[in-house]
Every structure is written in structure tokens, then in C-alpha cells.
Amino acid sequence: SYSYISADLSTAYNNMDWPRSVGDTTNRKLDYFYRNFVYLRPANLFVVYDRVKAFASSNANGAYKKRLRWHFPTQPLVSGSSIRVDNSDARLWLQTLLPANPTITTSSLVSNPDNTWGAWLNYLFVSKSYRAEVSNAANPLQQPFLTVMQAGTTSLSEPTSALFYTTDSLMIGTTIEAANGNEY
């Protein structure tokens, strides 16, 4: 009735020589990036818990930015810490519980702002998709991200989710009331 995956995704942020060769972990800006993923099949609910920590930076551009990017086939609609995406006869609700007061920005990747090298590399950056980027304006060195998602038909109403901590504050979780009224 559920699936759980835990992964260390830190090596994706290793510095690489050009052309791609052995990863350089000593110059990596990120200390770690861990992802935990739970899928609750009966409710079509997903919970994603990411923990990110960057090293302190003396760069003139400031600290390494910790941002979580979600990609969609259609323009996402943002309301507070919730994102709704409708595509054909399907709907996805995405709620950010951590950071507590997220900054969520959206962009069309038809004009992807990540390509700072020139139009000759557009083939690597441009796509007919959209992105929602979740971040914390304070940009602390260590940032947890907790996200709840539910997918269904376009009649799916938004689930209600709340953040909770165990009494010793060592574990973080969420309570979810799905659109059908069931609690998880």
C-alpha cells in the first residue's frame, strides 16, 4: 500500500571537468542532499522530504542558493505555499510545508533563465515546459524541504496537510487529509 525510497543525491553536485570525467568533491558547494520519498497508493499521495546543506561561501555572489525545482507540462498556478497544475483531464496539487514561508517563483522554459552562456546552447536549456522553484528567502546553509503532492482528475480538490514534529523534535512529518476525507 506504500513505497518508500531514500537516496543520497549529493554526488549530482560534484564539480566536473570538461569534458565530463572524474567528479571533484573537494570543490563541491554542497555538503549533502538527501531525499526521502513516500508514495501512498490508495490516496495517490506523495510526500518528499529533502535535506540540503551547503558549505559556507566567500563568493561575492553570496551563499550557494538552495532551491527545489519542480517541472510541469503546463503553467503552474501558485497560491501561498500551494501549487496547482492542470493538464488535460488530470490535476496535481503540490504543497510546500518546509520552508515554512517559501518563496515560489514560476518560469516558462521556452525562455529558460539558466542559459547564461548564449543562444548557441539553447538546445540544452529550452523546452516547452514550466518550472516552479521553491526556496527560502533567508537562504540558510542548511534547509529542509517537505512537500506533499496529490494527483487525480481535474475535479480533485486540494488536500489539507500540516507539519508536525515528534515531542523530542527529532522527527519531522505531516498529517494529510486527502480530498476524499481520509486522513494519513
C-alpha positions as CSV (number, residue, x, y, z in Angstrom):
1,S,0.0,0.0,0.0
2,Y,3.0,2.3,0.0
3,S,6.5,2.8,-1.4
4,Y,9.5,4.3,0.4
5,I,12.8,5.4,-1.2
6,S,15.7,7.1,0.5
7,A,18.7,8.4,-1.6
8,D,21.9,10.4,-1.2
9,L,21.9,12.7,-4.2
10,S,25.0,14.7,-3.2
11,T,27.2,13.4,-6.0
12,A,25.0,15.0,-8.6
13,Y,26.5,18.3,-7.4
14,N,30.2,17.3,-7.8
15,N,32.2,19.7,-9.9
16,M,33.1,18.1,-13.2
17,D,36.0,18.7,-15.5
18,W,35.1,19.4,-19.2
19,P,34.7,17.0,-20.9
20,R,33.0,15.1,-18.2
21,S,35.4,13.0,-16.2
22,V,36.1,12.2,-12.6
23,G,33.9,14.2,-10.1
24,D,35.6,16.8,-7.9
25,T,34.1,16.5,-4.4
26,T,36.6,18.8,-2.7
27,N,35.3,21.9,-4.6
28,R,31.7,20.9,-4.4
29,K,29.5,23.7,-3.0
30,L,27.0,21.3,-1.4
31,D,27.8,19.3,1.7
32,Y,24.9,17.0,1.2
33,F,21.5,16.5,-0.5
34,Y,19.3,13.6,0.9
35,R,15.9,12.8,-0.5
36,N,13.2,10.6,1.2
37,F,10.2,9.8,-0.9
38,V,6.9,8.1,0.2
39,Y,4.1,7.2,-2.1
40,L,0.7,6.2,-0.5
41,R,-1.0,4.2,-3.3
42,P,-4.6,4.2,-2.1
43,A,-4.8,8.0,-2.0
44,N,-2.3,8.7,-4.8
45,L,-0.4,10.9,-2.3
46,F,3.3,11.6,-2.4
47,V,5.5,13.0,0.4
48,V,9.0,14.2,-0.4
49,Y,11.4,15.2,2.3
50,D,14.7,16.7,1.2
51,R,17.6,17.8,3.4
52,V,20.2,20.1,1.9
53,K,23.3,21.7,3.4
54,A,25.8,23.9,1.6
55,F,29.3,24.9,2.7
56,A,29.9,28.5,3.8
57,S,30.9,30.7,0.9
58,S,33.2,33.7,0.5
59,N,32.0,34.2,-3.1
60,A,31.0,37.8,-4.0
61,N,27.6,36.4,-5.2
62,G,26.9,35.2,-1.7
63,A,25.9,31.8,-0.3
64,Y,25.1,28.8,-2.5
65,K,21.3,29.1,-3.3
66,K,19.2,26.2,-2.1
67,R,16.2,25.8,-4.4
68,L,13.9,22.9,-5.2
69,R,12.7,22.9,-8.7
70,W,9.5,21.1,-9.9
71,H,8.8,20.8,-13.7
72,F,5.4,20.6,-15.3
73,P,3.9,20.3,-18.8
74,T,1.5,23.3,-18.2
75,Q,1.7,26.7,-16.4
76,P,1.5,26.1,-12.6
77,L,-0.8,28.2,-10.5
78,V,0.7,29.4,-7.2
79,S,-1.4,30.4,-4.2
80,G,0.6,30.9,-1.0
81,S,2.6,27.7,-0.4
82,S,0.4,25.6,-2.8
83,I,0.8,24.9,-6.5
84,R,-1.9,23.5,-8.8
85,V,-1.2,22.1,-12.2
86,D,-4.0,21.0,-14.6
87,N,-3.1,19.1,-17.8
88,S,-5.7,17.5,-20.0
89,D,-8.1,15.7,-17.6
90,A,-5.5,15.5,-14.7
91,R,-4.7,17.7,-11.8
92,L,-1.7,17.8,-9.4
93,W,-1.7,19.6,-6.1
94,L,1.7,20.4,-4.6
95,Q,2.0,21.9,-1.1
96,T,5.3,23.1,0.5
97,L,5.4,22.6,4.3
98,L,9.1,23.4,4.6
99,P,10.4,26.0,4.4
100,A,7.6,27.5,6.4
101,N,7.2,30.6,4.3
102,P,8.5,29.6,0.9
103,T,9.3,31.8,-2.0
104,I,7.8,30.2,-5.1
105,T,8.6,31.5,-8.5
106,T,7.5,30.2,-11.8
107,S,9.0,30.4,-15.3
108,S,8.5,29.1,-18.8
109,L,11.4,27.2,-20.0
110,V,10.8,28.3,-23.5
111,S,13.0,31.3,-22.4
112,N,15.0,29.5,-19.7
113,P,16.9,31.9,-17.5
114,D,19.5,29.3,-16.7
115,N,21.3,29.7,-20.0
116,T,23.8,32.4,-19.3
117,W,26.3,31.1,-22.0
118,G,24.4,32.2,-25.1
119,A,21.8,31.2,-27.6
120,W,24.1,28.6,-29.1
121,L,23.4,26.4,-26.1
122,N,19.6,26.8,-26.2
123,Y,19.2,23.2,-27.2
124,L,20.4,22.3,-23.7
125,F,18.1,24.6,-21.8
126,V,14.9,25.4,-23.8
127,S,11.9,23.2,-23.6
128,K,8.1,23.5,-23.8
129,S,7.6,23.1,-20.1
130,Y,7.3,25.2,-17.0
131,R,9.1,25.3,-13.7
132,A,8.1,26.2,-10.1
133,E,11.1,27.0,-7.9
134,V,10.7,26.7,-4.1
135,S,13.3,28.5,-1.9
136,N,13.7,30.2,1.5
137,A,14.4,33.9,1.2
138,A,16.8,33.7,4.2
139,N,18.9,31.1,2.3
140,P,20.3,29.3,5.4
141,L,23.2,27.0,5.0
142,Q,21.0,24.0,5.9
143,Q,17.5,23.8,4.6
144,P,14.9,21.0,4.8
145,F,12.2,20.9,2.2
146,L,8.9,19.0,2.9
147,T,6.5,18.6,0.0
148,V,3.1,16.9,-0.2
149,M,1.6,16.1,-3.6
150,Q,-1.7,14.5,-4.7
151,A,-2.7,13.6,-8.2
152,G,-6.1,12.9,-9.7
153,T,-8.7,14.2,-12.1
154,T,-9.4,17.9,-12.6
155,S,-12.2,17.6,-10.1
156,L,-9.7,16.8,-7.3
157,S,-9.9,19.4,-4.5
158,E,-6.8,20.4,-2.6
159,P,-5.8,18.1,0.3
160,T,-5.1,19.6,3.7
161,S,-1.7,19.0,5.1
162,A,0.0,20.1,8.3
163,L,3.6,20.0,9.6
164,F,4.3,18.2,12.8
165,Y,7.3,17.3,14.9
166,T,7.7,14.4,17.4
167,T,7.8,15.5,21.1
168,D,11.6,15.3,21.1
169,S,11.8,17.3,17.8
170,L,14.0,14.6,16.2
171,M,11.5,13.7,13.5
172,I,9.5,15.8,11.1
173,G,6.3,14.7,9.4
174,T,3.0,15.7,8.0
175,T,-0.6,14.9,8.6
176,I,-2.7,14.8,5.5
177,E,-6.5,14.9,5.0
178,A,-7.0,13.8,1.4
179,A,-9.6,15.2,-0.9
180,N,-11.8,12.1,-0.2
181,G,-11.8,12.9,3.6
182,N,-9.4,10.1,4.6
183,E,-6.6,11.0,7.0
184,Y,-3.0,9.9,6.6
